[in-house]
Amino acid sequence: METVTGKVSEVIRRARPGPIKAMVDVRLTSDSKKMLVRLAPIEFLEEKKFAVKQGEVLSVSGYRMTTAEGKFLVAIEVRRGSQTLRLRHSPGKPAWKEGAP
């Protein structure tokens, strides 16, 4: 697991088929590097009152992944100031699926 801190240079809402309307990704810029970070479904972030905006500084802990969509960091936990939101549990089970079969 690694932790990356940077400024949000872009918020990306990716439409998804099925019950999740859109998955939220952000592009973090840190030390002239850009990294794509996979956060969570927009509904989960709204429910937790964790709207992400361009220009904010986030600290994200997660793991790197490569898929057909490209390379990105899958966020396990995201921090903004004193606010922390757990997005996934070990071994990567999404927090928005808690209680689901």
C-alpha positions in Angstrom: 0.0 0.0 0.0 1.2 3.5 -0.7 0.1 7.0 0.2 0.0 9.9 -2.2 -0.8 13.5 -1.4 -1.6 16.0 -4.1 -3.9 18.7 -5.5 -7.0 17.5 -7.4 -6.5 18.8 -11.0 -9.5 16.9 -12.4 -12.6 15.2 -11.1 -13.9 12.4 -13.5 -17.3 10.8 -13.3 -17.3 7.6 -15.2 -20.8 6.3 -16.2 -21.3 2.6 -15.2 -23.9 0.1 -16.2 -26.0 -1.4 -13.4 -27.0 0.0 -10.1 -24.0 2.4 -9.7 -24.7 5.6 -11.7 -21.1 6.8 -11.9 -17.7 6.0 -10.4 -15.6 9.0 -9.3 -11.9 9.2 -10.2 -9.6 12.1 -9.6 -6.4 13.1 -11.1 -3.9 14.2 -8.4 -1.0 16.4 -9.2 2.0 16.2 -6.9 5.6 17.3 -7.6 4.8 17.7 -11.3 3.5 14.1 -11.5 -0.1 13.3 -12.3 -1.8 10.2 -10.9 -5.3 8.8 -11.6 -7.0 7.7 -8.4 -10.2 5.5 -8.3 -12.4 6.7 -5.4 -15.9 5.3 -5.2 -19.4 5.5 -6.6 -20.8 9.0 -6.6 -23.8 7.9 -4.5 -21.5 6.6 -1.8 -19.5 9.9 -1.7 -22.7 11.9 -1.6 -24.1 9.8 1.2 -20.9 10.4 3.2 -21.0 14.1 2.4 -17.5 13.8 0.8 -17.9 15.7 -2.5 -14.5 16.2 -4.1 -13.7 19.4 -5.9 -10.9 20.5 -8.2 -8.2 22.4 -6.4 -8.6 20.5 -3.1 -5.6 18.7 -1.5 -6.2 15.0 -0.8 -4.0 12.4 0.8 -4.9 8.9 -0.5 -3.8 5.5 0.7 -4.3 2.6 -1.7 -2.8 0.1 -4.1 -1.8 0.4 -7.8 -3.7 -1.5 -10.4 -3.6 -1.9 -14.2 -6.7 -2.8 -16.2 -8.0 -2.3 -19.7 -8.9 1.3 -18.5 -5.3 2.0 -17.7 -3.1 2.4 -14.6 -4.5 4.0 -11.5 -4.3 4.0 -7.7 -7.3 2.3 -6.0 -8.1 4.3 -2.9 -8.6 2.5 0.3 -8.7 5.6 2.5 -8.9 9.3 1.5 -8.1 12.3 3.8 -9.0 15.9 3.3 -7.9 18.1 6.2 -9.3 16.5 9.4 -11.9 14.5 7.4 -11.1 10.8 6.7 -13.2 8.4 4.6 -12.6 4.6 4.4 -13.6 3.5 0.9 -12.4 -0.2 1.0 -11.6 -2.8 3.6 -9.0 -5.5 3.5 -8.7 -7.3 1.0 -10.3 -4.5 -1.0 -14.0 -5.1 -0.3 -15.8 -1.9 -1.1 -17.3 -0.1 1.9 -20.4 0.8 -0.1 -21.2 -2.9 -0.3 -21.3 -3.4 3.5 -24.2 -5.6 4.5 -24.6 -6.8 0.9 -24.6 -10.6 0.3 
